[in-house]
Structures are given as structure tokens and as C-alpha cells.
């Protein structure tokens, strides 16, 4: 059952938000007894993402990101968002499974079903839809992504600091390379070229992955 899957990264993300008094909204699943869904818009559901949805019907972290609910009458939900995504984007990007969005801009977070491991666990990418579409690998799994984001928030400047003392605005993943690079499984997969087809066409993304993640990506 998805609810039996340990999610230390998810738990840590919630804990960091509470400790730092970072505004968030967490709602329980609309139907907690609903049988876990195995696919979304024709793509296999990631088991860790299914486990998150068994515990959170909706998660919003102010100014950072929000998790699309599994199904919802009023909000954009996982199934509708991905049905539109398949229609709007051609391969290889149309095969991504979008599960979350930046709270301020149109950047998205998605799993990569075709790169799932033997257990069905899918890596996570950050997707830029503003330019020529490209995606940057940011975690080897959904829970590792949440763990990295928790660390990113943990070292963020305090929201109570005087505005003149605050450094320039940060953004994930560009200002979280050191945290992302702690995911050794992800780095090995980048070195093996598993994600080249998603970012090689974008010079900034290619150079950032090669230099900041220390992955030695082929140019």
C-alpha cells in the first residue's frame, strides 16, 4: 500500500515549514479510503507520489510550490493537468508526469516515467516552459526532491529579517545545486546520460548541470 512507504523527505519538508513558520496549507485526502491509482493520463503513477497523495490531498507552500491534488472539482488536479500536458507537448516532454508547480511562476516539477528504476520509482525534473522547453534533473525520486527542498528552505534567509539585510532572491533549482548534488543516485544517472535528451539543447542548462552538479555531462 502506498501509505506504508516511508517518506522522510516529505515529513522533513513539513517540519521545516513549521519550525521556520513558513506559511503552508496542508489538506487531508478527499477520499482517504480510495484505492491507490496506478496511472495518470496514460503514464504509470510513481509509488512515492502515490504515497504522498495518500497523506496529503493538497499541499501549498507559500511563495515556493504547490502539489497538484490527485482529483479535485475546482482546482487543477493531477489528471486534468497531465491530460492537457500530453496534448500540448510533443515527445519527449509529453511523456513527463507533472505533479507540482512553482507558486509564483509557470515552472513545473515532473517525474520521468520512462526512467523509472526496478521498483518503479521515477526521478524528478524541473521544467522550464518559458523558453524552448527543457528540463533539469533535480532528484532521483519524489521523496529525495522533497528532502532537497526542505534543506533549501532550511538555509533560506529568515522572513523576519529587515528587507535591507536580505540577499538577492533565490530560486530552485539554480540556487540549490550543492543540495541537489548530495543525491548520489541522481548524479550517477546524470553521468550515465540518462537525462541528456531533456536539457542538452539548452546551453545554460547543459553548462549548469555539468559545472554545478559536478556531473561531467557530455557537451
N, C-alpha and C positions, 0 to 999 in steps of 0.2 A: 504494500500500500504506500502511496506517496507520502502520507503523513508520518510514516516510520523512517523516512530518510532524514538523516541528521543535516541540519543547515546552520552550522556555526557562523558562517559569514552573514547570513540573514539576521540571526539573533544579535550579532555584534553590531550590525548597522542600526538596528532599532535601539540598542543600548547606547551607542554613541550619540544618537539624536537626543535621547532622554537626558544623558549626562550633560550635554552641551546646550540643552534647552533649545534645540533646533526644531522649528515648527514642522510637524508632520501630522498626517491624518492616516490612521490605520483602521480599516473596517473589516469585520469578520466576513467569511464567505457567505454569499446569499443563501446557498444551499449546502451546508457542511456535509450532509449525508449523500450528496450527489456522487455517483461513481466517477472515478478519475477518467478524464478524456485522454484518448491515446493519439489523437491527431488534431491539427488545426489547419484549416484551409488546404487540406491535402498533404500536409507535412507532418512527420511524427512529432509528438509532443515530447519535449525534453523532460526526463523524470524529475530533475531538481526543480524545474519551473512548475511542474505539476504539484510538487510538494509545497512550494511557496504558495500556490493558489489554494491549496487545501487549508492553509493557515491565514491567508490574507485575501479578502475579496477585493480590496483596493488599498494601495499604498501610495501616498503622495508625500514627498519631501520637499518642502518649500524652497524654491529657487534652484533645485537640483534635478530631480527627476520624478516621474510617476510611472507606476506599473499599470499597464492596461488590465482591467478586470477581465476575468475569463468570459463572462457573458453579462451584459447589462442592457437595460431597456433605453437608458438615456445617455450614458457615457460611451465614448468609443471603446469597444471591447476587443479582446484578442482575436476573436473570429472575424468580426467585420473589418478590423484594421488590416488583417492579413489577406482577406479576400480582395480588398482594394489594392493592396500592395502587389499581389500576384498579377492583377490586371494592369497595373500602371508601370511595372518594371520588368524588363526582359531578363533572361539569364545573363550572368549568374546571380544577379542581385534579387531577382524574383523568387529565388528558392530560399532566401533567408526567412527566418521566423521572428518578426518584430514583436518584442514583448514589453518594451518600455520606451519612454521619450524624455528628452531634456525638458525641464519645466519652463524654460524661457524661450528656447529656440526649437527649430524643427529637426534637430539631430535625434537619431533613434539608436536604440540598443537592440540587437538581434542575436539569436543563436544561429548556428550554421549546421543544419541537419545533415548535410552531406559529409560533414567532417566529424560526425559522432564517433565516440570510441566504442569498444566492445560492449560496454554496459549501456550504450545509448545516450551517454552524457555528451552534450553538444557545447563546443566552445562559443564564446561571446565576442561580438564585434561592435564597434561604434560606427554608425553610418552617417556620412555627410550627404544630404540630399540637395544642398545648395549649389554645389559645383557639378562637374561631371561626376556622376555617382562613384563613390569609392567607400571602402570600409576598412577600418583598422582593428586588428585583433587586440582585445583588452583582457581576456581571461580564458582559462581553459575550461571553465564551467560557470553556470549561473551563480552558484554559491561563492566561487572564487571571485567573481565580479563584485558581488556584494561585500565580500571581505575587503577587497581593494578599495571600494568606495567608502567603506567605513573608516579605513585608515586615512583616506583622502580628507574626509570630514574631520577626523580627529586632530589633524595638524592644521586645519584651517584657522585663519585669524578669528579671534573672538568677535562675535557680533555686538558685544558691549563696548568694544574699543572705540576711541574717538575716531571720527572719519579721517582726520588728517594723519592719523597714525597707521591707517590701513595700507597694505601694499596694493599694487595693481590687481584687478580682478583675476581670479584663476579660472581655469576651465578643465574639465575632464574630457579626454584623457591627456591632453597636451601637457598639463602641469602635474601629471601623476605617473610619469614614466618610471621613476625609481620604485614606486609601489607596484606597478604592473609587472616590472621585471622580476619581482620576487616569485612570481608564478613560474616555477622552473618547467613545468609541463608545457605551458604556453610557449616559453622561449624555445624549447626544443622543437616544438611543432613549427614555429616561425622559421627556425634554422633549416628545417626539413622542407620548407617551401610550401607548406600546406595552405597558406593564405595569400600567396603571391598574386593569384588571379583577381583578388579583391582590391588590391591597392597599388599594384605595380604601375598602372597608368598615371598615377598622381605623383608628381615629383616630391612635393612636400611630405606626403605620407610615406613614400618609399624611403626618403632620407631620414625621416624621424624614427621610423621603425629600426632602420639599420644602426643609427647612431645612439639613440636614447634607450632602446631596449637591448643594445649590445648583441644583436642577433646576427650580424654579418649577412644581412639579406643580399641576395644576388641583385646586381644592378642591370 
